[in-house]
Amino acid sequence: MAAGLPDPREIEELLLGGELRYNRVEAVRLSGVSRDFAGRIWRAFGYPSMPDETVAYTEGDVAALDRLRRLVDDGILDEDGVIRLVRAFGQTMTRLAEWQVNLLRSMLTPDLYETPSAEAVATVVDIAEKHIGEFEPLVVHAWRRQLAAAGTRALAAAATRENGDPAARPMTTVGFADMVSFTQVSRELEEIELARVVEWFEETAADIIASCGGRLVKTLGDEVLFSAETPEVGAEIALTVAAAIQDETEVPDVRVGVAHGPVLPLMGDVFGTTVNLAARLTSLARPGAVVIDGELAARLEDLPGYEVTRIVRRPVRGLGIVQPYVLRRSGGPGTAG
């Protein structure tokens, strides 16, 4: 252990909220689940495999296994359903935890490649010890907010199916905003500067998507995927993101491609031809412009505030010849490539 640094076990127990008391065999026995099921759960959470004799589990780990066992015993979920649920939590929380630790490190050590000093580590530990109880309810609050939004969307989709074709998939507006010449930019900037550009882009896009009433499906570094329940919301997101990024001189412009149609929502993501078409349309747009498909154009062309212009039909990979349209605000700029 380096001089001045706290004991790793003490830090682990502080962040876990309890003492490491049990090995794998004991945790399985106390929770009442099978060894195989416990292993599947821990892998889905993203925990590393531990030798049977290693003391690596807390009362919280045993309680989590017990709660999941009761979901199966009560017939709420089967074992595969539990694993899918746990994997969703595990993958989401892995990214959240890394993000939060990096945020704290950046506040104390601006150079992320520099090893934090013992003083900086002690400061982080002190923050965790004093404030982790305040952070934890924020995670639950954010989850409940997002759960409520997702539940409302599901109910709206169910109501739509009740009034139409029961087999029809929900019609959704989906769009990609893709930074132009990102590969070239990544060669020109230092890695820390590049990270700041990506962070600003993702934060700006996320704020716009949320404020307009859409959903940020995922971020891919130089690209974001969003969805919206109505064509108008999707159009507002696309135009606002393109304009906001264009106004920032230190960040490359974006091309935005948007399509409207049926999608398959799965594990927090969206799939289908509509999503593929939106991705392909980005390649047809000039920097700072928004290109949309025919379905979305038909729903927007008579609405006030928008200008829809048909451009030359183009071949796109995997989808054949498509008819794209440029979307502008009435009287605004924007052309296709």
N, C-alpha and C positions, 0 to 999 in steps of 0.2 A: 504494500500500500504506500503510495507517494505521500511524503510528509505534508501535513496540513489538509489532506483530503479526507472527507468522512468515509466511514465504513460502508461499502456497497450494500451489505445486507441491511444495515440500518436504513439506508435510503429506500431500498426496495420495500421494506416493511412499512415505512412512512407513507409511501405512495400507494401501497396496496391497502392501507388502512387496517392492518392486522399482522399479528406475528406469524412467521412461517413455522407451522407446527407439525404438519403431516407429510408423510411420503405418499407416493402414488397408491400403494396398496391400502393404506389407512383411509385416504380420501375416498376411494372407491367404496370401501366397506361402509363407511359412515353415511355416505349419500344414498346407498341402496341401489346404485346403478350397476350394470355389468361393466367389466373391465374394457370390453370392446367398445361399448357405447361411450364410456368416459373418454377413451382415446379418440374417438371420432369427434366428440364435443371439443376437446382441447385442441385438436388439429384445426377444427373449423374456427375456433376463436383465434387461431394463429399462434398458440403457445408451442414452444419447442418440446420435443420428447425428452423426458427425464428418466434416468434409471430408477428402478423400483425403490431403491433404498435412499434416494435423495430427498431430503426434507425441503419441499418446494411449494407447499400448498397451505393456504390459510383457511380460517373458518368461512371466509367469504367464498372461496372456491368450492368448499363442501356445500354451502348453502345454494350456490348457483346450480350445481349438479342436482341437488334435491329439488329445486324449483322446476328444472327441466324434466326431471323424472315424473313429477306430478302432472305436468302438461300431457305427458304420454298416458299416465295412469288414468287421468280424468277424461281421456278421449278427445282432448282439444286438438292435439297434433299427433301424428305418428312420428316414429324416430327420424325418418327422412325429412319430415317437415321441421322438426326441431333443428336438425343439422343445417337446413337452409336458413332458418331464422338466426341461428348462432353465427353462421358465416357472414350474414349481412351485418350483424353487430361487429364482428371481428374485423372485417375489412374496413368498415367505416371508422372504427375507433383506432385502428392502427395508423391510419393517415392523420386523424385528429391529434393523436398523441405526439406523433413525430412533428407535426406542424406547431403544436404548442411548445414543445421542447426547443425547437429551432427558433421560435419567436423569443423565448426567454434568453436563449444564448445570444441572439443578435442584439438584444438590448444591453447585454453585458460585454460582449466581444463582437464588434462590428465585422471583423474578418472571420467568416465561418470556417476558414481553413486553419485558423489559429487555435491551438489547444487552450481551453479556458483555464485561467489561473485558479489556484486553490481559493482565492478570495471570491472570484466570480462564482465558482461552484457553491461555496458556502452561502452566497447571497441567494442563489436559486433555491437551495435547500430551505433557507429561512422563509422565502416567499411561499414555497410549497407547504411548509409546516403551518404557517399562519393563515394561509388563504385557500388551501385546497377544499376546505369545507364550503367556501363561497363559490368555487368554480363548479363543483359537482352538480348543484341544483340547476346551473345554467345549461348543462348538457341535457338534463331531463326536460327543462323548459323548451329548449330548441327542438328536441325530439318530438315533444307533444305538439308543438306548433306545426312542424312538418307533417306529423301524423294526421293532424286535423285537416291540413290542406290536401293531403293525398286522399284521405277518406272522402272529403267533399268532392274531389274530382271523380272518384270511383262511383259515388252516388249519382252524380250528374251523368256519367256515362251509362249507368244502369237505367236511368230515367229515359235517356235518349233511345236505348234499345227497346224499352217498353213501348215507346211511341212509334217505333219503326221496325226494321228487320232485326229479330232477336239474335241472328247469327252475325250481324254486321259488327266489324271492329270500329272502335271510336275514331272519328275524324279529328285529326290534330294538325296544328301548324307546327312544323319543326324547321329549325334553321341552324346553319353553321356560320360562324364568324371566324375567318382565317386570316392571320397576319401575313401580309405580303412580304416575300423575299426573306423569310425568317432564317433560312439556312445561311444566306449571305450575312445577315445581321449577326447571327451567332458566331460567325468567323471574325467579325470586326470588333465585337465587344469583349471585354473581360468577363469571366464567368459570373462574378458578383454583379456587374452591371446588367448582364443578360438576365439574371434571376430577378433583378428589380423591374426590368421591363416586362417580363412575363407576369410578375406579381401585380404590377399596375394594370396590365391588360385584363387579367382575370378578375381583379377587384372591381374595375370599372364596368366590365361586362356583367358581372354578377349583380352589382348594385342596380344597373339599368333593368336587367331581367326581372329582378324582384320588385322594383318600384312600378313596373308596367303591369305586373300581375302574371308573369310567366314563370317557368321553372328552369333552373340551370340543371341540365341533365348530367353533364360532365365537362371537365376541362382536360385538354390534351396538350398543355404547354402553349403552343402557338395557335390554338383553336379552341373554341367553345361550342358546345351543342346545347341548344335551348328548345323548349317546347312551349306552346300556348294553346289554350282551349278554344280560342276564336281567331279568325283571320286578322281582325283588327289589332288584337294584342300582339300577334306575331309580327305584323307589319310595323307597329310602333317600336317594338324591340329592335328589329333589324335596322330601321332608319336611325334610331337614336344611338345605337352602338356604333354604326358606321360614322355618324357625324361626330360623336364624342372622341373617337380614336383619331379621326382626321384633324381635330383641333389640337391634338397633342403633338407638337413638332418632334419630340424625342422618341416617339414610338411609331413603328411602321403602320401605314394604313391597313385596313382590313377589307377583304372581299366578303360579302355576305350572300349566301344562297338559301332560299326559303321555299318550302313546298307544303302543300296542304293535302291531306288524304288519310287513309287508314294506317295505323301503326300498331305494332305489338309491344305493349309495355311488359318488361320482364326484368326482375332484380334491379329496379331503379333505373334501367336503361330503356331505350326505345329501338325497335328494329323494324325492318320492312323496306319495301320499295320506295315509299315516300321519304324515308330517312336517307336512303342511297341517292335519290334524286336531288335532295337538298345539298348533299355533299358534292355531287357533281356540278351543280349550278354555281358553286363558289368559283370554279375554274373559269367560268364564262364571264365573270364580273371584272371590271376594272377596279383599281384601288379606290376605296371609298364608296363603291357602288353596291346596290342591292339588286340581285337578279332572282326572279321568282318563277314558279311554274304556271301552267295554264289554269289549273284549278284555283290557285290562290288569286291569280289575275282576274278571273271571272267574278270572284267574290269581293274584290276591292275596286274594280274599275268604275262602279257607279257611286262609290262612297265619297263624300266631300273630304278634301284635304290630301287626296292621293292622285298621282298621275301614273298610269300604267301604259308603257310603250312596248309594242311588239317589236322584236328584233329578229334577225335572220335565224332560221332553224339550224340547230347544230347537232352533230353526232356526239353522244357521251358514252363513255365506256360502260358496257354492261346493260345499257338501257336503250340503245338505238338512237334514232333521231328524235329530238325533243324540241318543243316550241317554247323558248324562254321569253321572258318579259323583264324590262327594267322597271323597278319601282322607285318613284321619287315622291317627295312632298310636292304639292301643286306649286309650280314655279321654281322648283329646286333643280340642282345639277344631278348628274349620275348617268353613266353610260356603260355599256358592256364592252368587254374586250374582244 
